[in-house]
Amino acid sequence: MDFPRSSVIKSADYDPDAHTLDVMFRSGRHYTYFDVPEQIFDFLIVAPSAGEYFNTQIRDQYASREHR
């Protein structure tokens, strides 16, 4: 899903079977977050500020891996 109004997040996709959240940032960095409940993704896509929601509810809350 694209985030055209976000200055931080370019796109994010959720895999409900694996409970993973893939986030592509406008900086070009790409991370996968693990064991993320689907509700977190649902809230991310409707948040008034996706970047702020990401920073407070996802970034330091879930294990992640950067793709290079």
VOGU-3710 file (C-alpha; in Angstrom, 3 decimals, decimal comma):
1> mdfprssvik> 0,000/0,000/0,000  1,362/3,400/-0,964  1,430/6,341/1,441  1,366/9,366/-0,881  0,738/11,858/1,943  3,528/10,617/4,207  6,872/12,376/4,139  8,511/9,369/5,823  6,865/6,160/4,582  6,685/5,390/0,881
11> sadydpdaht> 4,800/2,087/1,177  3,958/-0,715/3,584  2,640/-4,243/3,111  1,431/-6,770/5,646  1,559/-10,569/5,418  -1,189/-11,913/7,713  0,106/-15,495/7,554  3,660/-14,592/8,571  2,669/-11,584/10,751  5,318/-9,482/9,044
21> ldvmfrsgrh> 5,183/-5,835/8,086  7,369/-4,604/5,226  8,016/-0,876/5,219  9,733/1,070/2,439  10,866/4,522/3,480  11,247/7,549/1,238  14,954/7,440/2,094  15,136/4,162/0,139  15,590/1,982/3,214  13,440/-1,157/3,460
31> ytyfdvpeqi> 12,713/-3,049/6,677  10,710/-6,100/7,669  9,143/-6,101/11,146  8,285/-9,447/12,760  5,386/-10,688/14,916  3,303/-7,608/14,143  -0,433/-7,986/14,851  -2,641/-7,208/11,864  -4,421/-4,529/13,879  -1,170/-2,514/14,011
41> fdflivapsa> -1,085/-2,421/10,207  -4,782/-1,497/10,104  -4,105/1,451/12,408  -1,034/2,473/10,393  -3,009/2,836/7,180  -5,642/5,083/8,775  -3,362/7,103/11,064  -3,472/10,882/10,546  0,351/10,751/10,481  1,769/7,413/9,324
51> geyfntqird> 5,298/8,488/10,256  4,324/9,472/13,784  2,322/6,273/14,278  5,233/4,219/12,961  7,686/5,945/15,298  5,568/5,478/18,427  3,910/2,113/17,804  6,179/0,084/15,508  9,804/1,202/15,192  11,130/0,169/18,609
61> qyasrehr> 8,341/-2,276/19,489  9,052/-5,117/17,040  12,165/-6,959/15,913  13,256/-5,917/12,453  15,671/-6,647/9,657  16,929/-4,174/7,078  17,047/-5,278/3,455  20,145/-4,224/1,563
//
